[in-house]
Amino acid sequence: MIYVKLHNTDNGNMLAMCDSSLIGKVISEGDVEINLKDYSDFYKGQLVSEEGALGLVKREEIMSANIVGKESIAVCLKKGVIERKNVREVGKVPYANAFRIK
């Protein structure tokens, strides 16, 4: 299951997407930390399946994105929100940030 949340900002929609199994965890490796415990509300929107997430994510509506977890990354790759070359890992958990400039 995946949490999907759209944040409306002055610069357009920001997608926050995270595998539900990661919520409540702090993932770190070296100097990089992804805190899904203290910042869980940022990601906790609609809880959906991978198929449900595919229906919700509309690339053309997203100006920036924060994506964490294997399922979430897979959806965003399929929808063209991110490219494989921009996916990183911390503690064996894939994550990506995306920005689109108009």
N, CA, C and O of each residue as an XYZ file, in Angstrom:
408
protein
N       0.841     -1.176      0.000
C       0.000      0.000      0.000
C       0.892      1.247      0.000
O       2.027      1.230      0.477
N       0.342      2.307     -0.544
C       1.102      3.547     -0.742
C       0.282      4.734     -0.243
O      -0.924      4.815     -0.476
N       0.958      5.652      0.448
C       0.335      6.927      0.799
C       0.629      7.925     -0.316
O       1.772      8.070     -0.750
N      -0.410      8.605     -0.771
C      -0.277      9.629     -1.800
C      -0.938     10.902     -1.279
O      -2.094     10.893     -0.856
N      -0.177     11.999     -1.321
C      -0.716     13.276     -0.861
C      -0.225     14.388     -1.776
O       0.965     14.482     -2.075
N      -1.154     15.227     -2.216
C      -0.802     16.392     -3.020
C      -0.878     17.625     -2.132
O      -1.885     17.872     -1.468
N       0.200     18.388     -2.134
C       0.249     19.653     -1.405
C       0.156     20.768     -2.437
O       0.965     20.838     -3.362
N      -0.821     21.628     -2.274
C      -0.959     22.771     -3.185
C      -0.054     23.892     -2.677
O      -0.194     24.333     -1.536
N       0.867     24.352     -3.513
C       1.776     25.423     -3.140
C       1.662     26.559     -4.153
O       1.024     26.407     -5.195
N       2.272     27.677     -3.848
C       2.272     28.810     -4.772
C       2.960     28.467     -6.087
O       2.695     29.091     -7.115
N       3.850     27.467     -6.051
C       4.601     27.063     -7.247
C       4.017     25.838     -7.933
O       4.664     25.259     -8.806
N       2.812     25.432     -7.559
C       2.189     24.260     -8.163
C       2.062     23.120     -7.177
O       2.399     23.265     -6.002
N       1.581     21.998     -7.647
C       1.358     20.836     -6.788
C       2.646     20.106     -6.462
O       3.487     19.867     -7.329
N       2.782     19.754     -5.182
C       3.904     18.940     -4.724
C       3.345     17.573     -4.336
O       2.441     17.472     -3.507
N       3.891     16.535     -4.940
C       3.485     15.165     -4.647
C       4.343     14.603     -3.530
O       5.571     14.651     -3.597
N       3.703     14.076     -2.511
C       4.392     13.344     -1.449
C       3.877     11.911     -1.524
O       2.673     11.668     -1.441
N       4.797     10.972     -1.680
C       4.399      9.582     -1.893
C       5.346      8.669     -1.142
O       6.565      8.810     -1.244
N       4.785      7.724     -0.380
C       5.618      6.857      0.447
C       4.946      5.504      0.643
O       3.734      5.420      0.839
N       5.751      4.447      0.588
C       5.237      3.116      0.905
C       4.740      3.123      2.348
O       5.439      3.603      3.240
N       3.556      2.601      2.582
C       2.962      2.640      3.917
C       3.806      1.896      4.952
O       3.783      2.246      6.131
N       4.539      0.892      4.531
C       5.356      0.115      5.468
C       6.529      0.924      6.031
O       7.142      0.510      7.015
N       6.843      2.057      5.429
C       7.973      2.869      5.878
C       7.566      3.979      6.852
O       8.410      4.539      7.551
N       6.269      4.290      6.892
C       5.799      5.355      7.780
C       6.140      4.976      9.229
O       5.927      3.842      9.659
N       6.673      5.953      9.961
C       7.052      5.732     11.356
C       8.508      5.361     11.532
O       8.971      5.188     12.660
N       9.240      5.236     10.430
C      10.644      4.843     10.497
C      11.568      6.023     10.199
O      11.180      6.988      9.540
N      12.772      5.922     10.691
C      13.836      6.855     10.327
C      14.884      6.034      9.598
O      15.466      5.108     10.164
N      15.118      6.373      8.357
C      16.053      5.634      7.513
C      17.288      6.501      7.339
O      17.187      7.658      6.931
N      18.445      5.951      7.645
C      19.652      6.765      7.502
C      20.820      5.930      7.022
O      20.887      4.718      7.223
N      21.735      6.633      6.380
C      22.973      6.034      5.893
C      23.953      7.179      5.680
O      23.694      8.083      4.885
N      25.050      7.141      6.372
C      26.014      8.230      6.270
C      25.387      9.530      6.726
O      24.818      9.605      7.814
N      25.491     10.556      5.895
C      24.940     11.871      6.226
C      23.492     12.051      5.791
O      22.901     13.104      6.032
N      22.917     11.044      5.157
C      21.561     11.165      4.628
C      20.568     10.510      5.587
O      20.765      9.385      6.046
N      19.497     11.249      5.872
C      18.447     10.727      6.739
C      17.090     11.073      6.149
O      16.852     12.202      5.720
N      16.214     10.094      6.134
C      14.824     10.310      5.745
C      13.996      9.989      6.979
O      13.910      8.836      7.401
N      13.390     11.017      7.549
C      12.649     10.877      8.793
C      11.156     10.752      8.482
O      10.462     11.748      8.277
N      10.687      9.521      8.454
C       9.284      9.248      8.168
C       8.495      9.036      9.452
O       7.336      8.620      9.431
N       9.146      9.330     10.561
C       8.497      9.268     11.872
C       7.962     10.654     12.229
O       6.759     10.828     12.423
N       8.851     11.629     12.315
C       8.448     12.985     12.690
C       7.697     13.700     11.580
O       6.920     14.615     11.850
N       7.916     13.295     10.335
C       7.303     13.964      9.193
C       6.288     13.082      8.467
O       6.054     13.260      7.272
N       5.695     12.147      9.175
C       4.749     11.222      8.549
C       3.522     11.942      7.984
O       2.972     11.515      6.969
N       3.087     13.029      8.631
C       1.906     13.749      8.148
C       2.110     14.343      6.761
O       1.147     14.532      6.018
N       3.357     14.639      6.409
C       3.657     15.163      5.085
C       3.258     14.153      4.005
O       2.805     14.538      2.927
N       3.427     12.873      4.294
C       3.152     11.808      3.330
C       1.770     11.183      3.481
O       1.211     10.680      2.507
N       1.216     11.207      4.683
C      -0.040     10.503      4.948
C      -1.230     11.237      4.349
O      -1.794     12.159      4.938
N      -1.579     10.795      3.172
C      -2.758     11.308      2.487
C      -3.696     10.145      2.269
O      -4.157      9.511      3.218
N      -3.967      9.877      1.029
C      -4.831      8.763      0.665
C      -4.010      7.478      0.638
O      -2.948      7.440      0.018
N      -4.485      6.432      1.295
C      -3.819      5.132      1.303
C      -4.426      4.290      0.186
O      -5.617      3.976      0.202
N      -3.577      3.926     -0.795
C      -4.070      3.225     -1.976
C      -3.129      2.086     -2.367
O      -1.990      2.009     -1.908
N      -3.634      1.218     -3.220
C      -2.805      0.162     -3.803
C      -1.927      0.778     -4.883
O      -2.066      1.956     -5.212
N      -1.025     -0.023     -5.430
C      -0.195      0.468     -6.530
C      -1.077      0.867     -7.720
O      -0.827      1.889     -8.359
N      -2.085      0.081     -8.014
C      -3.003      0.411     -9.110
C      -3.752      1.706     -8.824
O      -3.946      2.534     -9.715
N      -4.170      1.872     -7.576
C      -4.855      3.104     -7.192
C      -3.953      4.311     -7.336
O      -4.395      5.374     -7.772
N      -2.693      4.154     -6.972
C      -1.714      5.244     -7.093
C      -1.488      5.597     -8.552
O      -1.360      6.772     -8.895
N      -1.439      4.591     -9.414
C      -1.272      4.853    -10.849
C      -2.398      5.733    -11.381
O      -2.177      6.573    -12.254
N      -3.608      5.538    -10.854
C      -4.742      6.348    -11.279
C      -4.728      7.755    -10.716
O      -5.308      8.663    -11.312
N      -4.074      7.952     -9.575
C      -4.048      9.265     -8.926
C      -2.940     10.180     -9.431
O      -3.114     11.397     -9.495
N      -1.806      9.598     -9.788
C      -0.643     10.399    -10.155
C      -0.770     10.864    -11.603
O      -0.812     10.058    -12.533
N      -0.831     12.163    -11.765
C      -0.922     12.761    -13.094
C       0.289     13.665    -13.280
O       0.357     14.758    -12.718
N       1.229     13.201    -14.064
C       2.512     13.884    -14.239
C       2.356     15.366    -14.545
O       3.076     16.194    -13.987
N       1.435     15.700    -15.414
C       1.285     17.084    -15.858
C       0.815     18.019    -14.741
O       0.944     19.237    -14.868
N       0.276     17.472    -13.655
C      -0.195     18.297    -12.539
C       0.860     18.482    -11.447
O       0.623     19.217    -10.489
N       2.010     17.835    -11.572
C       3.012     17.823    -10.503
C       4.195     18.721    -10.866
O       4.807     18.563    -11.922
N       4.508     19.660     -9.981
C       5.663     20.537    -10.178
C       6.879     20.033     -9.394
O       8.019     20.259     -9.801
N       6.635     19.350     -8.269
C       7.729     18.765     -7.510
C       7.217     17.524     -6.795
O       6.015     17.356     -6.585
N       8.159     16.657     -6.425
C       7.757     15.404     -5.794
C       8.824     14.907     -4.828
O      10.023     15.068     -5.058
N       8.356     14.301     -3.745
C       9.205     13.588     -2.785
C       8.645     12.173     -2.722
O       7.503     11.973     -2.307
N       9.440     11.195     -3.132
C       8.967      9.823     -3.283
C       9.902      8.892     -2.516
O      11.121      8.957     -2.676
N       9.319      8.019     -1.674
C      10.130      7.111     -0.867
C       9.532      5.705     -0.909
O       8.337      5.524     -0.676
N      10.372      4.713     -1.209
C       9.949      3.317     -1.159
C       9.840      2.665     -2.529
O       9.618      3.338     -3.536
N       9.999      1.358     -2.552
C      10.014      0.598     -3.800
C       8.718      0.720     -4.601
O       8.746      0.956     -5.809
N       7.583      0.556     -3.921
C       6.297      0.632     -4.620
C       6.059      2.035     -5.177
O       5.638      2.198     -6.322
N       6.332      3.030     -4.359
C       6.113      4.419     -4.766
C       7.011      4.804     -5.934
O       6.565      5.455     -6.879
N       8.261      4.405     -5.867
C       9.207      4.683     -6.957
C       8.728      4.008     -8.237
O       8.782      4.610     -9.309
N       8.257      2.758     -8.138
C       7.782      2.025     -9.314
C       6.632      2.765     -9.994
O       6.600      2.868    -11.220
N       5.693      3.275     -9.208
C       4.559      4.011     -9.769
C       5.044      5.263    -10.492
O       4.612      5.549    -11.609
N       5.934      6.000     -9.857
C       6.405      7.264    -10.440
C       7.271      7.039    -11.677
O       7.291      7.883    -12.573
N       7.978      5.932    -11.739
C       8.719      5.580    -12.951
C       7.737      5.283    -14.089
O       7.927      5.741    -15.215
N       6.693      4.519    -13.788
C       5.698      4.171    -14.802
C       4.975      5.398    -15.340
O       4.656      5.468    -16.527
N       4.717      6.365    -14.463
C       3.983      7.563    -14.852
C       4.886      8.663    -15.419
O       4.395      9.706    -15.848
N       6.190      8.435    -15.421
C       7.108      9.415    -15.986
C       7.382     10.621    -15.097
O       7.882     11.640    -15.572
N       7.060     10.512    -13.815
C       7.326     11.606    -12.876
C       8.826     11.716    -12.613
O       9.357     12.814    -12.442
N       9.498     10.577    -12.584
C      10.949     10.523    -12.365
C      11.580      9.604    -13.396
O      10.893      8.838    -14.071
N      12.894      9.692    -13.506
C      13.661      8.792    -14.360
C      14.533      7.913    -13.481
O      14.952      8.329    -12.401
N      14.807      6.704    -13.938
C      15.597      5.732    -13.172
C      16.925      6.330    -12.699
O      17.358      6.054    -11.581
N      17.575      7.142    -13.533
C      18.881      7.703    -13.189
C      18.826      8.654    -11.991
O      19.861      8.966    -11.402
N      17.627      9.117    -11.628
C      17.486     10.040    -10.509
C      17.074      9.367     -9.204
O      16.862     10.045     -8.199
N      16.961      8.060     -9.212
C      16.598      7.316     -8.001
C      17.857      7.027     -7.208
O      18.841      6.521     -7.748
N      17.823      7.350     -5.932
C      18.934      7.105     -5.005
C      18.477      6.102     -3.956
O      17.297      5.756     -3.889
N      19.413      5.639     -3.140
C      19.070      4.735     -2.034
C      19.701      5.218     -0.748
O      20.822      5.727     -0.734
N      18.967      5.049      0.321
C      19.494      5.268      1.662
C      19.021      4.085      2.496
O      17.824      3.804      2.564
N      19.961      3.396      3.129
C      19.608      2.205      3.893
C      18.850      1.187      3.072
O      17.947      0.531      3.592
N      19.191      1.036      1.803
C      18.569      0.113      0.846
C      17.127      0.468      0.500
O      16.399     -0.350     -0.063
N      16.719      1.679      0.833
C      15.382      2.158      0.492
C      15.519      3.182     -0.633
O      16.217      4.183     -0.471
N      14.862      2.947     -1.770
C      14.961      3.918     -2.868
C      14.132      5.171     -2.577
O      13.069      5.108     -1.961
N      14.649      6.302     -3.037
C      13.927      7.562     -2.902
C      14.301      8.463     -4.070
O      15.332      8.268     -4.715
N      13.460      9.442     -4.331
C      13.738     10.404     -5.396
C      13.039     11.718     -5.092
O      11.990     11.760     -4.449
N      13.642     12.767     -5.566
C      13.047     14.103     -5.533
C      12.998     14.571     -6.984
O      13.937     14.350     -7.749
N      11.912     15.208     -7.348
C      11.774     15.686     -8.714
C      11.276     17.122     -8.703
O      10.480     17.512     -7.849
N      11.757     17.898     -9.661
C      11.343     19.286     -9.822
C      11.142     19.558    -11.294
O      11.949     19.139    -12.124
N      10.085     20.245    -11.619
C       9.826     20.617    -13.001
C       9.760     22.138    -13.050
O       9.077     22.768    -12.243
N      10.462     22.703    -13.984
C      10.497     24.156    -14.104
C       9.780     24.550    -15.387
O      10.062     24.027    -16.465
N       8.858     25.473    -15.247
C       8.115     25.953    -16.424
C       8.775     27.180    -16.967
O       8.311     27.744    -17.957
